Amino acid sequence: MTLARPRTRLSPGGSSPWKWILGLGAVAILALLGVGLWWVQSTQAACETATAQQPFQSPTFQLAPADPAQSVRVAVWPLAEPDAPLREALTRLPPTLKPVAPYYRLRFCGEVRTPLRMTVYIPDGLEPWTIADLWGWTGQGWTWLGGEREESQGLLSGETRATPQYVLVTAAQIPIPAFGAIQEAGIAPDARTLEVVNEVSVAGLTLGLGGRLMGDENALPPPDPQGRNVTWLLVRNYLPGGAPNTAALAALLADPAVYQAHIKEILNILQARNYNGVLVDYRGLPADQQHAFIDFLGRLGQALHEQGKVLAVAAPLPLPGERGHFLTGGYDWKQLGRLADVLYVEAPDDPIAYMPGGLVEQSVRWLIGQVNRYQLQLVGPGLAVDLGPAGARLVSFDEALAHLGRLESAGPLTLTAGITLTLAPITAAQDLQFLAEAGVYRYQYVDEAGHLHTVWMPTTGLLDRQLSLIQTYRLRGLTLRGLLSGGTAPGTVEALQAYRQSGQAPGLSAMEWVWRITGPDGQVVAEIARPLADGRAEWSPPGEAKGPFHIALILRAGPSEKAQGETTGMVATGTPMPTLTPTRTPGPTRTPGPSPTPGPTPTPRPTSTPRPRPIGGGFELGGHVDSFSRPDLMRYAGMTWVKRQVRWSPGQDPSSVAGLIQQAHANGFKILLGIVGFPEQMGAPNPGYFDAFAQFLGGVAALGADGIEVWNEQNIDREWPTGHIDPASYTDMLRRAYSAIKSRNPGTMVISGAPAPTGAEGAFGSHRVWNDDRYVAGMAAAGAANYADCIGVHYNEGIVPPDWTSGDPRDNYYTRYFWGMVNTYWNAFGGARRLCFTELGYLSDDGYAPLEAVAPSFAWAKDVTVQQQAEWLARAAQLSAQSGKVRLMIIWNVDFKNYGADPMAGYAIIRPDGSCPACETLHQVMGGR
């Protein structure tokens, strides 16, 4: 990625970009720069001349103690060409570094308090800026000083505890990549894959209480006898797929004597097994144990280096926070970089995170400013990912493919010459999509228990994204989880071999079905290619042929092919054979709910909701959260989505929501982000504002958002500028947003903003509110269905069961009823798009002060009980799934605590006492997960 932002070079006498540095405090820095400096003949003379302290000012170089209370006296010579000592030093510069003038010679005068912070302009012509680093020569060797970039000014900064004699900017070159893999205990490595990796981390030992390593040391495999790769001992504080043992880690770090014994145990194993080093992967480190962890690693690294061994440390991918900050938990990356030889960056399994500009790239751009890039080893998924009730797990390509399509033979087929045979693979997959920017196929399936799974099936396109990251940012290499299992996508091993030889990433590799039909002589008589999303094909046996014919279903990925089943056919005369269209594997059946309860009745108190079998298929359930503190209850209730609302302002960076996306995915949920701006910032609706908003949504989609609701309740002036409420104007915004989202992540579901259910237009006027039925009709007329995957709906004013279509004691206005909302919105769009309830909830003041006293405008719900809330939510989920009209139902809400004029907590399914009656009723109809 090339950055070519213009920057202004400032003359020494002009306004300086360094004023922010001069404001740090009592920093007294003396420098000798300019024409007069060249007259100084020696360091001693320079220091003698430098008697008066003065603020340091230079248009190209800045040096200051990191501690603003300290001062430093230093003479600095800018060099257009290296002098003799620097020429000698440059012969020892690593070949992956290309020096770029100007160079800086430094001579420190008197005592120097470190660390020191240095900042320079990135030299002209060095592009892209992301390959720029700051290096220093100490007289003994070269040391990395830093790579923090201030791209708006073109500045490069670093920090050092050394006192370098020379400082220069380098252009990082692409290194020979280190390809790594993890050898899990009890799994024989794939022989072909071993040919392409040069680094193997051997698992099998985990941290136990008392600092002892648990596992069978004698079961650890020996290093490669041919010396093709280096071997690390991998020590973890977790079992694969399990949670970190934070208690064992805390016990280890609580006592230096314990971790000293732990170090000795590691060294003994390395010597006994003849391994090259150790990879420490201790997860769940809290901030208050950071200093002890650094002390432990410092002692471990020293002991290892004394024996010629290597220290590698794994740490989780930093997550983007607010205002450019990154969240690192207890892991101090700068300190880790000073202590470890190699740093494994544990990136998520979610392939969406590897899209251009996505979560991984954002974090890598930040990391290369904190740590020497040649220490960074990116760790990512090498297999398919199956996200189900128990969370995400890596699965082989063949396992992922099994849901997607196969051909099963029930015996020879009878064919008739001239009669068309319809061929179709058996598939359990739903909603198959190819996410080009991630290089994966994504689909869903329902397992035998009725639980919905989402699968990301990689092509070599995902590997291309991963290799492009290490190439663009000149990282040390790439380690793929599951690589040694042999279950990778077709072409993976070949692509790694090709990259090592040529440095070229494999590029995008889409897949297709191929129906290959051969005759009795073995010659191919027909080959029909079909897209993966639609494998149906038609073929007619030639009139003169008698067979037998061999019919094979093949998955083709580039030059690779995988057979997915075969059958044979014999040509006969007489009655034609019916078409070969295998029946889809049946999923769980849905038990019909009861007939609607008749109304009216002034104070309805219905009986308990019937308990049908769990429902599955294309319908999903989620919840709008505040704290997201009980994902366990949400899973139990059968929820697979979590919703958050985000308020956007112009200039806001999409990375501000990356943490929400990562948190949802880490807990095994898909995330819907309802994103809305401020009406006062919009002013009169205009294309400039719409485009800025759309660009933000596109950035959020690139981070891996599974769904985005575009705005919120835009039919009222609380959310849209007064006097400008207009469904055509909103549809223009939706159109721009849809295009931006799909261009960055085709897999992100776009939901139109749900209008506020209301009939208040007559009372307040259309300049302040539009009735939602009229508004959605206007959206439909403006073409909104072309720019949304789902139509957003809110329903949160019900006080009768969702079956009812009349009998509300207030009136019979359609917004009072579940079916009133479903039918109004479905009919407005003529069924062109399914509906998504982005808010559906029932208000109850049980456990709280009476609504009449706290929120009189909500007193209409004063008679609704928590038990009714629970029963009606479950019934609404049933009806939604059974209707075929509803794609998603987000419960409003899960865990809000505010109970005032807007009694949000009254809608919450987690009640004040911590109970969740609705979780139980929803579990009965959704099945839990």
N, C-alpha and C positions, 0 to 999 in steps of 0.2 A: 504494500500500500504506500503510495507516494504522497507525501505532504508537501505542498508548494505554497504555503501561506506567505504573503508578502510580509517583510519585516523592515523596519527602518533602522539604518545604521546611524548612530548619533555621534556627532563630533564631541571631543573632550570639553569644548566650551559650551555646548548646548545642553538642553534638558536631558538628564541622564536617566536611563531605566534602572539605575542602581539605587535610587532614593529609598526604595523599600528596604534594602540591606542596610543603608546608613542609619535607618531608624531603629535598628535592633537594640541600641543602648550605648553604653560606654565602650565602644569598640574603637581602639586606637590602632590603625594599621598604617604602616609607612611603606610606600613603594616608590621605586625610582623608575619612571617610565618616560617615554618621549625622547626627543633628540639628545637631551643632556645625558641620558643613561648610557649612550654609546661611548661617551668619553670616560666612563669609569673603567679602569684597567684591571681591577681585581675585586674579589669579594671583600677583602679587608677595607679597601678604599671605599667601596660602596657602603659598607656598614659605618665607616667613620663619617661619611657624608650624611648618612641617615641618622641624624642626631635629634631632630625635632619630629615628634609624632604629628601626624596630620591625617585627615580622612583619606582613605584610598579611593581614587576615582579613575576609572579606565573604561573606554568604550568596548573593550573585548575581554577583560579578565578581572575577576574579583576573588579575593581570598580573605577569610575572616575566621576567627575561632568559632566553633559551634556554640560555646558559652559566651553570651554577649557581655559578660562581666570581665572577660579576659581581653588582652591585646597581644599583638604580634608585630615584630619588626622584620621586614623581609624585603630583599632586593629582587626585582623581577625584570628579566630581559626577554622581550618578545623576539623570536627568531624566525625569519622567513625561510632560512635554510638551516639544517642541523649543524652545530659546531662539532669539533673533533670528538669530544667525549660523548655527545649524543649519537654521532654516527656509529661509534663503537657499541653503545647501548642498543641501538636499533637492530644490530645483528642478532640480538637475543630476544627481540620482540617475537611473540608467537606468530606463526605464518597465517593464522586466521584474522590477524589485525593489520589493517592498512593505515599507516599514519597520514594525517592530513594537516598541512601547515595552516596557521602559524603554530610554532612550538614555543614553550615558555620555560626559561631557565630560572630557577629559584635559588636564592641563598638566604638562609635564615640568620638573623642577627640576635644573639643572646638566647635566653631560655624560651622554649616554645611549648605552649600548653595545647595539647591536642584533646579532642579531635579538631581538625580544621575542615572548613567547608569552602569549596572552590566552585566558581561559576564562570563559564566562558560562553561566548557566542559560538554556535555551530558554524563551522567555516562554510563560506559560499561554495556551492557545487557539490556538497555532500548531501546526497539524496538516496533514499528517503531518510528523514531524520531519525526514524526508529532504529537505524543501524549505528547511530553515533554513541560512542562511549568515551569516558574520560579515564586515561591511564597515567600512572606516574612511575618514574624510575627512581629507585631509592639508593642506587649505588650498588645494591646487591642483586636486584632483580626488578621485574615489572610487577606492579600491583594495580588492581582495578580500583578506581576511585569512585565511580558512580555512573549513572546513566539517566538521572531524573531530568525530564524535559519540560520546559515551559514553552509550549509550542506557539503561543500567541506572540512571544518575543523571540523565539529561536534560541533559547538559552539551554545550556546543559550544565548540570550540577552534580557534585559528588562530595563525599565526606571520607576522611582518612585519619587514622591514628599515626601514620608515618609522616615523615617530613621529606617529601620527594625533592630530588634535585632537578628533575624535569617533569613537566606536565604537558600532555598532548591529547588531542582528539583523534580517535581512530574510527575507521569505517569497518564494522564487523563483516567478515566474510563467512560464507556458508561452510560449516565444518563437515567433516566426514561423519555421518550420523551414527549415533549409538542406538541400535535397535534392541530393546529389552523385552523380556517376558518373565512371567511368574510361574514357577513350577510348583503347583499345589501338591500337598502330600497325597500319596496313593494314586496319582494320575500319571500314567506313562506319557512322556512328551511325544508329540508328533515329530517324526524324524525329518520330514521335509521342512518344517518350521525351524528346527534347530540349525538348519543350514543358513538361515538368513539372520538369526539373532547373534549378537556378540556380547550379550549380557544376560545372565539368568539369575533371578532371585529365588532362592530355594526356601519354600515355606515349610512349616511343620512344627515350629516352636512358638509358644505364646507365653506372655508374661503372667505369672501367678503371684499370689500374695507372698510377701517376704522377699520379692525381687528374684525368685527362682523362675527359670524357664521350664515350662511344662511341655512334654512331648517326648518322642523317642529319638534321641540324638543319633542312635545307630541306624535309624531308618532313613536318614538324610542321604541323598545320592552324592557320589563323588563328583569332583569337577570333571569337565569334558577331557577325556584322556588325550584328545588331539589338540587341545589348547585353542579351539576355535572361539571360545568365549570366556569371559571372566565370570566368576561365580560369587554372588553375595549370599550371606546368611540373612534371611529375612526374619526378623523378630517382630511380632505383633502383640497388641493387647486386646485382640478380638479374634473370633473365629470367622471364616468367610460367611458373609451374609448375616452375621450377628452384630450385636451392639458392643461398643468398646467397654472393656473392663476398667472403668475409671477408678474404682476402688483400689485395684492392684497398682495402677499408675500412681495414685496419690500416696500409697504406702511406700512405693519405691522412692519417690521424690522427697518424702518426709525426713529421710535419714541419710546423710552422705555415706555413712558406713554401709548401708544397705545397697546403695547404688555403686559403691566401690566393689562390693562383692559381686554385683551383677556384671560389672565391667570385666572382672576377672573371669567369670563364667563364660562370657562371650569370647574373650581372647582364647581361652582353652579350647573352645569348640572350633574356632577358626584355625588354630594350629593343628588340631586333631584331624579336621576334614580338609585341610589345605585350601581353604577358601581365600578369596582375594580381599574380602572386606565384609562389612555388615550393613544392612539396610534397616534402620530403625523406623518402624511405622507404629507409633504410639498415638492413638487418636483420642479425641475428647479432652484435650488439655485445657483446663480453665485458666483464665488470666492470672489468678493468684498463685499458680504454680509455674508461671513462666520463668522466673529467675532460677528456681531449682532445676528446671528442665535444661536451661542453658548451661548451668554449672555441671550437670550430669554429662551433657554432650561435650563440653569442653574437656572434661577429664577423660571421657571415652575417646575423643579424637586424639588427644595427646598420647594415650596408651597405644592406640592403633598405629599412629604414625611412627612411633618408636620401633614398631615391628614391621614397618613397610606395608601396612594394611590401609584400606580405604574406609572412610566414614561416609555413608549415604543416609540421608534423612528424608522421610516422606512427611508432607504436610498438606492439609486440604486447600483447595483452590480458594484464594481470597475472593470475597464477594463485594461487588460495588455497593457503596453506601451513599450518603449524601455529600454534596459539594466536593466530589472527586476523591473522597476518602474511601478506603477499602477495609472491610471487616475481616480480621485475621484470627479472631479468637485468642487463644493463648500463644500463638506462634509468631515470634518476632523474626520476620524474614531477613532483615539486615543482619541480625545476630547469627541466624542459621547460616547465612552465606559466609560469615567469617569463620565459622567453626567446621562446617561440613565440606567435603570434597564434591559431593553430588547432592542435589536437592530434587526429589521427586515431587512434582506438582500433581496432586491427586485431583484430576478433573472429574466431573460427574459422568455417569453412564448415559444421561439424556443426550441423544445425538443433536437435538436442537441447539444445545449450548455451543456447538462447534460451527454454527453458521457464521458467515462473514459478519463482523461487527457484533457477534453474540457474546455470551457470558465469558467463554474461555478467552476469546481474543481481547476483550476489555481487561481481563485480569492479567494476561500475559504482557500487554502493553505497560501495565503498572509494575509488574514484577521485574522487568528488565531495567527499571530505574532503581530497584532496591537491591538486586543481586546480579552478580556477573552472569550474563546470559549463557555462557558456556558451562555453567554449573546446573542449568535447569533442564530436567528430563520430564517431558510432558507424559502423563499417564492417563490413558483413556480406554474406552471399551473396544474390544476386538471382536465381540460377538453381537448377536441380536439381543434386544432388551424386551422383556415381557413384564409389563406393569400390571399387577393383579391385586387381589385382596391383601396379600401379605407384603406388598411393596414391590420394588423392582428387582428382577434377577436376570443374570446373563444366561442366554440359552444358545444352543448351537444353531447354525443357519438351517440345518435340516429340520430341527424341531420347529423353527419359525415357519419354514416353508410348508410343513405338513398341514397347517391350518389353511394355507393359501390355495392349494390345489393339488389334486392327485387323480390318477386314473386307476380304477379298480376293475379287474376282469372277473366276470361271473361265468366265464366259459366262452367258447367261440361265438362270434356274431354271425348271423345269416344275412348276407348282403345281396342286393339285387342290382344288376347292371342298369345304369341310367337313373336309379332312384337315389335322391340326395340323403346322405347320412349326416345328422347333426351331432357334432362332437362338442362336449363341454366337460371341463374338469369338475370334480367334486370339491366344493370349497365351504369352509365354515367362516370365512372372513367377511366382514362388513366394512363399508366405508373405506375401501382401499384408496390410498392417495400416494403419489410419488412426490416427496419433498426434495426438490432438486437442489436447493441451497444447502441442505443437510446431507444429501447423498443417501437417503434412506426411503424405504417404503413404510408407510404407517397404515395399520389396519386394526380392527377390533374383532374379538370373537367372544362367545359366551361359553364358559366351561360347563361341565356336567352338573355342577351345583347351581348353575344359573348366574354365576358371577361374570361381570364384564371385564375383559382384559384388553389392554392396548399393547400392540407389538410394534417395535421399530426394527425392521429387517434391513440391515445395511447392504449396500453395494460397495464396490471399491471407491465410489464417490465420497463416502464418509472417510475412508483412509486418505483420499485426496485432500479433504479439509484438514485433517490432522497433520499430514505432511506439509501442507501449505503453511500452516502455522509455524512449524519448526523451521521451515525454510525462510519465511518472511521475516521472522524475528531472530533468526540465526541461533536457535536453541541447540543444546547439546544433542538431544535425540528424542525418541519416542518409545514408550513402553505400552504394550497393549495387553489389557486384561483378557485372559482366556485364549491368548494366541497359541499356546502350546497344546491346547486341547484338540486341535485339528478341526474345530467346528466353525471356522471363519467363512466369510463370503467367498464365492468363487473368484479366483484371480488375486486374492490378498497376498499370498506368498510370492507370486510372480511380480506383483506391483512393488513389493518391498525390495526384491532383487533388482528390479529395473531402476528404482530410485537410487539404490546404492551405487549402481554402475554409471548412471547418467545424470542423477540429480533431478530427474523429472518426475513430478507427481503423476499418478495414473489418470487423472481427469475423471469426468463423469461417465458412469457405466450403467445405463438403464438395463432392465431385464425384459424379457418377453417369453411368452409361451410359443412353442413350436410343435405342431402336429406333423410327425414324420411317418409316412406310409410307404412301406416297401413291398415289392411284389415277391412272387415265389422264387425268382432268381436273385433276390437280395438287392436289386436295384431300386433306388428311390423313385416312386411314381408320383408322389406329391409331397410337398413340404409347405405347410401353411403357418405363417408367423402371425401371432395375435398379441395385443398388448396385455400386460399382466392384469389389468383391471377388467378385461373382458376376454376370456379364453375360448369363447364359443367360435366354432368354425364349421363349415359345410364342405362335404366331399362326396362325389359320385364315382363309384367304380366304373372304369371304362367298359364299354359294351363288349369288347372281345375278350376281356380278361376273365379267368376262372378262379384265380387265387391259389393258395390262401394269401391273404394280405396281413401284414404285421403293422399294427397301429400303435405308435408310441407317443406319449406326452413328454415333452422335454422342456426344461427351463434353460434358456440361453442367456448367459451374462458375458457379453464380449465374446472372446474365443472359447469360453468355458461352457460346458453343457452338463446338466444333471437330469437323469431319467426320473420321471415322476409316475411311472406306471406304463403298462402296455397290455394289449389284448390282440386277438387275431380275428379275422373275418373270412368267411367262405362265401363265394358267390353261388347263388342257387336261383333256380327259376321258380316262379309261383308268387305267392303272396309276399309283398315287401316286408322286411323287418322293420319294426318301429324304430324311431330315431333313438340314438344313444344319448340320453340326457339324464345322467345319474341324479338321483334325488339328493337334495341338500341334507346333510346330517341333521336330524331333528334336534331342536333345543328344548328347553323346558317349556311345558304348556302353561298357559295362563288361565286360572280359574275365573270365570265371570263373576263380577260383583253382584250384589243384590239390586233389585229394581229400585228406582228412586222412591224415597219416602214421601208420601203425599203431604201437601201443605194445604192451607196455611195453619200455623199455630203460633200464638203470640210469644211464648217462651219455650222454644224447642229444647227437648232433652232426649236425644235419640239414644237407642241402645248401642252397645259396643259394636265396633266395626268387625265384620266377619274376617276370618283369618284364611285367606286363600294361599295357594302355593306361591313361592317367591316369583317375582316377575323379572324378565330379562329382555333381551333384544336391544333395539335401538334407543330406548329411553334410559336417561341417567338422572341421578339425584345428586344434589349438592346443598351446601349451606353457606350463607353469608356470615362471616366471622368478624369478631373484633380482635380478641387476643389469640385465637387459634390454639388454645391451651388444651383442648380435648379432642385431638384427632382420633383417639381410640373410640370415643363415643360416636363420632361421625362415621367411622368405618363400620361399627356395629349396626348403625342405622341404615347402612347400605349406600352411603354417600361416596361418590367418586370424584366430585368436584368441590372446590372451595372458591368462594367469591370474595373479592376485596374491591372497595371503591377507592379510586385515586383522583385527587383534584390536581388538574394541570394548569400551569401558567406558562406563557411564552418564554422560551429560553431554557426551560427545564430539560435536563438530560434524561433520556430513557433509562440510563443505568440506575436512576433513583428508585426504580421498582424491581430491579434485578433480585434483591433479597427476598421479596415476596414470592417471586416465581421459584427461586431455588428452595425456599422453605416448603412450598407446596409440594414440589417434586420430591424433595427429600423425605416427606411424610407419605409419599405414595398417592398424591392427589393431582388431578388436573386443576388448573387455575383459570378462573374467569375474572378478568379485570374490567370493572365498570369505570370507564374513564370519562370525566366531565370537567369542563373548564368553569370559569366564572363569567356570568353574563356581563358584568361591568367591564371586564377586560376585553370582551368581544366587541362591545359597542354595537354599531349596526353590523349585521352579518356581512362578511366580505371575504373574497377569495384568499387574500393574504393570510387572514387568521385561519381560515379553513385549511389551507395548505400547511401552515405551521403545525396545526393540530394533527393533521394526517401524517406528517413526517414523524412526529413524536410516536403516534400509534404504530407506524411501521418499525420504528426502532424497538418498541416494546415487543412487537411480534417477533423480531429477530432474536430477542433474548429468550424466546421459547414459550411465550404466553400461549396457552391452549385455546383461549377464547377471549374476545374483547367486545364489550358492549359499548357502542359508540354513542356517548352522551347519556343523559338521564332526564326523563320527564320534561322533554323540550316543548311540551304544549302548555306550560305554565310559566309565568314571568319570574318565578323564583329561580328557574334554571335557564331561561332564554330571555334576551333583552325585551323589555316592555315595548309594545308597538311593532315588534318585528316577528312575532310568532307566525310561522308559515311552514307547512309541511314540505313545500317545494324547496324552500331555502335549506331546510334540514337535509332533505334528500341530496342536495348538492354537496353538503358536507359529507354525508354518508358515502357518496360516490367517490370522493377524493380519498376518504379514509380506507374504503374497501380496496382501492387500487394500491395504496401505499402498503397496507397490511399484506395483501397477497403477493406483492412483489418481493417482500422480505421473508415471508413464511407462508407458503400456500396452505399449510396445515392448520393455521390459526382460524378458528371459527369466528366469523363476524356476525354479531347480533345487533340488530337495529336498536336504538335507544327506546326503552319502554316508556310510552306516555303515562302521565298520571291519570288513573281512572277518575273521571269527574264528569259532572253535569252542570258545572257552575258557570258556563259561558254566558248564559242569559243574565245571571246576577252581576257579573263583573265586567262583561264586555270582551269581545274577541281581541282587543289590544292587550289583555292581560291573561286570557285563558281560552283555549279551544277545547270543546268537548272531545274526549279521546276517540269516540267513534268517528266523528267528522275528521279528526286529525289523521287517523290511520287510513281512512278512505283517501285523503289527500296524498299521503305517502304512496299508497298503491298507484294512484293516478300518475304520480311523478316518476314512477318506475323504481321504487325502492327495492322491490323484490330482486332486481338485477344486481343489487349491491349489498346483499345480505344473505348469509347462509341460514339465518333463523330470524323470526320476527319477535322482538322483545315484548313481554307482557308483564304487568304488575297486577297482583290481586291481594289486597291486604285489608279489606273492610268487611269480611264475611262474619256473620253471626248465626248462620244456619249451615247444615251439612252441605258438602259440595255436590251431593246428588240433586238437591232441590233446585227447581227453576222458578219457584214462586213461594210466597209465604213469609218473606222477610217482614217483620213488624214495622219497619220504617216505610218502605214502599217497594214496588216491584221494578225499580230501575235496574238495568242489566248489570251494572257494576257491582251490585250486591251479591251476585251469584257467580260461582265458578264457571258454570256452563255459559252464563251470559257473556263472560269475558272470552272464553274459548271460541264460541260461535261468532261473536262480533268480529274478532281479529281474523279468524280463519276465513270467514266469508268476505271480509274486506279485500283479501288478497286472492280470493278464489282458490284457496288451497295450494297456491304456487310455492309457498314455503311453510315448513312446519314452525310451530311456536316454541319459544323458550320463555318460561316463567323465570325472570331474573329476580323477582321478589314474589313470594307467595307465603303468607303467614296469617295466623289468627292471634288476636290480642286477648290476653286474660290478665286480670289484676290479682289473681290468686297468689298469696304470699307477699303482696305489696299493699300500699295504702289504696283506698278506693279511687277509681278513676274520676269519679265525680268531684273529689277534693283536689286531686293532683293535676289532672288533665281533662277538664270538663268537656273539651271538644271531642274527646275520645270516649265519652261516657256511654256511647251506643254499644260498647262491648262489655258493659259492667256485669252482665249475667253469664258470660262465657267462662267455663271452668277449664282448668288445666287438662282434665281428662278429655273434654271435648276438643281442645286444641290438639291433643295427641291423636285422637281418633280421626278428626277431620283432615289432618295433614296426611295420615296414612291413606285415607280414602282418596284424597286428591292425587296422591302418587299413583294409586291403583287406576283411577279414571284416566289420568294423563297417559299412562303407559298403554292402557287398553284402547284409547281413542285412536291411536295412530297419528294424531295431530300434534302431539307435544314431544319435542326432542329432549328437553331439559327442564327440570324443575329445581330452582334454587330456593331453599327455605329461608324466609326472613323471620327470625334470624337464629343463630346458634347461641351466642354468648355475650350479647351486649349487656352492659350494666346500667346505663343511664335510664333513670325512671323519673321523668319530670314532665314538663309541658309536652314534650315529645316522648311518650313512654316506651322507648325502644326495648327496654328490658322485659316489658310485658309480652312482647312477641317472642322472646328468647325461649328456645326449647330446653335449655339448661336453666332450671329454676333457681330461686334464691338459696334453697337448701342444698343445691348441688345435684338434685335428682333430674332425670330426663325421661319423663313418661313417654314423650313422643319417640325417643330412641327405640323404645321397646315395641311400640306399635309399628313404626317404620321397619324395624328388623323383621317383624312378622310378614310384611308384604314385600320387602326388598331382599330379604335373605341375609343381610349383613355381608361383610367381606373381611 
